[in-house]
Amino acid sequence: MHRFVLILPLLAACTETGAPVDLTAEPEAAPVDLAFCEGEPFVDAIGQPVSTIQATLPTRSRVLGPNDIATQDYRIDRLNVFVNGAGVIQRLTCG
């Protein structure tokens, strides 16, 4: 019985593993209907500076930069505006 216990770690080390997972890559988001968070009028602003639309964003919206910290709660009525380091809008999501 004790011989098998010693062999198990060796066998586990020989097992085949899957392909490495890139943890730095952004997960692909499923297409979301921006009507839930009143974001449809702002789709044309992607690629423009956020300052051009910031005054007209819905009440429940937030602008998130590349290193900003955000809560993980999901609110379908909140518009998320993702910008790059220069403040240019990259994508819009609800949540």
C-alpha contacts under 8 A as a table, 3 or more apart, distances in Angstrom:
res1	aa1	res2	aa2	distance
1	M	4	F	5.54
1	M	5	V	6.89
2	H	5	V	5.17
2	H	6	L	6.62
3	R	6	L	5.34
3	R	7	I	6.46
4	F	7	I	5.08
4	F	8	L	6.26
5	V	8	L	5.50
5	V	9	P	7.69
6	L	9	P	6.55
6	L	10	L	7.54
7	I	10	L	5.32
7	I	11	L	6.30
8	L	11	L	5.11
8	L	12	A	6.12
9	P	12	A	5.04
9	P	13	A	6.26
10	L	13	A	5.21
10	L	14	C	6.64
11	L	14	C	5.19
11	L	15	T	6.70
12	A	15	T	5.46
22	D	25	A	5.87
32	V	93	T	6.77
32	V	94	C	6.93
33	D	36	F	6.39
33	D	94	C	7.81
34	L	37	C	5.62
34	L	38	E	6.09
34	L	39	G	4.85
34	L	40	E	5.27
34	L	79	L	7.94
34	L	92	L	7.99
34	L	93	T	6.78
34	L	94	C	6.20
35	A	38	E	4.93
35	A	39	G	6.06
35	A	40	E	5.85
36	F	39	G	7.67
36	F	76	I	6.20
36	F	77	D	5.60
36	F	94	C	7.02
37	C	60	R	7.93
37	C	76	I	6.29
37	C	77	D	4.20
37	C	78	R	5.23
37	C	79	L	5.24
37	C	94	C	5.66
37	C	95	G	7.89
38	E	41	P	7.37
38	E	58	P	6.82
38	E	77	D	7.60
38	E	79	L	7.14
39	G	42	F	5.54
39	G	43	V	6.97
39	G	58	P	7.96
39	G	79	L	6.23
39	G	92	L	7.37
39	G	93	T	7.86
39	G	94	C	7.76
40	E	43	V	5.62
41	P	44	D	7.23
42	F	45	A	5.30
42	F	46	I	7.49
42	F	53	I	7.65
43	V	46	I	5.92
43	V	92	L	7.32
45	A	48	Q	5.39
45	A	49	P	7.88
45	A	50	V	7.93
45	A	53	I	7.55
45	A	89	I	7.06
46	I	88	V	7.60
46	I	89	I	4.99
46	I	90	Q	5.80
46	I	91	R	6.32
46	I	92	L	7.92
47	G	88	V	5.78
47	G	89	I	5.26
47	G	90	Q	6.16
48	Q	52	T	7.34
48	Q	88	V	5.30
48	Q	89	I	5.80
49	P	52	T	5.90
49	P	53	I	7.98
49	P	86	A	7.91
49	P	87	G	5.53
49	P	88	V	4.19
49	P	89	I	6.01
50	V	53	I	5.69
50	V	54	Q	5.82
50	V	83	V	7.32
50	V	87	G	5.87
50	V	88	V	5.77
50	V	89	I	5.77
51	S	54	Q	5.11
51	S	55	A	7.61
51	S	87	G	7.82
52	T	55	A	7.70
53	I	56	T	5.43
53	I	57	L	6.34
54	Q	57	L	5.44
57	L	61	S	6.63
58	P	61	S	5.76
58	P	79	L	7.47
60	R	77	D	6.96
60	R	78	R	4.92
60	R	79	L	6.47
61	S	78	R	5.11
61	S	79	L	4.38
61	S	80	N	5.79
61	S	81	V	7.48
62	R	78	R	7.57
62	R	79	L	6.39
62	R	80	N	5.19
62	R	81	V	6.14
63	V	80	N	6.05
63	V	81	V	4.68
63	V	82	F	5.97
63	V	83	V	7.10
64	L	68	D	5.81
64	L	69	I	7.89
64	L	70	A	7.58
64	L	80	N	7.04
64	L	81	V	6.03
64	L	82	F	4.89
64	L	83	V	6.11
65	G	68	D	5.17
65	G	82	F	6.00
65	G	83	V	5.04
65	G	84	N	5.79
65	G	85	G	6.49
65	G	87	G	7.45
66	P	82	F	7.66
66	P	83	V	6.83
66	P	84	N	5.77
66	P	85	G	6.39
73	D	95	G	7.73
74	Y	95	G	4.80
75	R	78	R	5.52
75	R	94	C	7.31
75	R	95	G	4.41
76	I	79	L	7.98
76	I	94	C	5.46
76	I	95	G	4.53
77	D	94	C	6.58
77	D	95	G	6.60
78	R	94	C	5.56
78	R	95	G	5.26
79	L	92	L	7.04
79	L	93	T	5.95
79	L	94	C	4.77
79	L	95	G	6.41
80	N	92	L	5.68
80	N	93	T	5.15
80	N	94	C	5.88
80	N	95	G	6.73
81	V	89	I	6.74
81	V	90	Q	7.71
81	V	91	R	6.27
81	V	92	L	4.89
81	V	93	T	6.81
82	F	89	I	5.83
82	F	90	Q	5.55
82	F	91	R	5.36
82	F	92	L	6.25
83	V	86	A	7.54
83	V	87	G	5.20
83	V	88	V	5.11
83	V	89	I	4.31
83	V	90	Q	5.19
83	V	91	R	7.29
84	N	87	G	5.35
84	N	88	V	5.55
84	N	89	I	6.68
84	N	90	Q	6.55
85	G	88	V	7.49
89	I	92	L	7.94
